[in-house]
């Protein structure tokens, strides 16, 4: 099977949200539709999908704040795992970040997600100890 990587298009929305749900990436306090709307307002060129024809088979959302790059919502379709989709998406996101002058990329993985931790280990990502904290500025209520 083959796939191509391209920037997200609005027509991809429902397939991407379904992919995120299937991959266990969504949380009740984050509305994925609003996350997409917000991303399209800031560096939309860093929101990538892997497609096979018209089917979305992977996604990654990246960002660069001038200091560090970040990766979010990396997912590949369960039936397509092992084909290099996630690896290719990370590689393309890293290349785009590097082209912007980004010196380092980071991401967050939940401690219990051993599969994701192993995936990033294989890509030479190094774990580091830090205290992650956050504050919600805009509540995502019901749509």
N, C-alpha and C positions, 0 to 999 in steps of 0.2 A: 504494500500500500504506500501511497505517497501523500504528501501534504505540503502546503505552502504557508508561509508566515506573512501576514500583512497587518496594517493598522486596523483596529476595531472600526466597524461601521454600525450606525444606529440599528440597521436591520438585523444585526447579530445579537441584539439585546436579550431576547428570550432564550436563545440557545445558550448564551454565555451564563445567564442566571441559572438555567437548568443544570449546566455543567458544574457550576459552583455548588449548587445544592447537592448534586450527586457525589461530588468530591468531599463533602463535609466542610466546606470553607465558610459557609454562611453562619451567622450568629443572630439570635433574635434582636439584639440591640443595634445591628447594622442592616439597614435596608439596602440590598444589593442594587436595586434600581436607582436609588439616590447616590450610591457610591459610583455608579456608572455616570450619572448626570454630572456629578462633581468632577470626575476625572476628565470628562469631555471638555470641561471649562479650563483645565490646567494641564498642559503638556499632553494633549490627546495623542500625539505621535508616539508616546511611550506606552500606549495601551495596545497590546498586540494579541492577535488570535492566530491559531493554526487552523487551517481549513483543508478539507478534502472535498473538492467540488464546492457545494453549497453548505456542507456540514461543518460546523465548528467542532474541532476535536481537541482544542487546547486554548489556554489563555495565560497571559501574564500582564500585570499592571505594574509599571515602573514609574519612578519619579526622581527628580534631582532638585535639591534645594540650594545648590551652590556650595554645599559642604560635603554631603554624602548622597549617594543614590540609594534607593529602596526598591525592593521587589515585594509585590503583593499578589494575591489571587492567582498563583501559579497552579494550573490544573491541566490534566489531560484526561480524555475520556477513558473510562475503566477498560473498555474493550480494546483500546489502542495502546495500553501501557506496554513498555518494552520496545517501542518503535523509535524512540529518541525524540519524541515531540517536546516533552518538558525540557530536555537538554538543549534542543534547538531554540526554544523560546527564551530560555535563560541566556544563551549565547547571543541571540539577536538583541535582547534588552541590554546586556553588558556592552555590546558593540555600540549601540546608540548612546548609552550613558558615557562611554569613553570618548565618543566623538564630541560630546558636549563639554569635555574636560573633567568629568567626574573621576576623582581619584580612588574612590572606594565605594563598594555597594554592600548594603546590609539588608537583613530581613529578620522577621520574627517567626519562630516555629514553636508551637505549643510543646511543652516538655514530653507529653505522652505520645507525640507523633513520631515514632521511631522510623517509619518509612521515609518521611520527609527529611529527618535528620540524616539518615543514611544517604539519601539522594544528594543532599548538599555536601556532605563529607566527600562523596565521590567527585564532586565538582571543585574540590579544594577550598570550600568555605570553612572557615575556622570558627568554632564556638568561642564565645568570650562571656565572662561573667559580668553582668550589669543588672541593675535594678530597673526594670521597665515599669513605667508609670504613665498615666494618661488622665485626661480630663475631657469629658464630652462638652463641647461648646454648643452644639445643635443636636437636639434629641430627634432621632428618627422615629416618628410616630407611625400609626397605621397609614397606609397609602389609600 
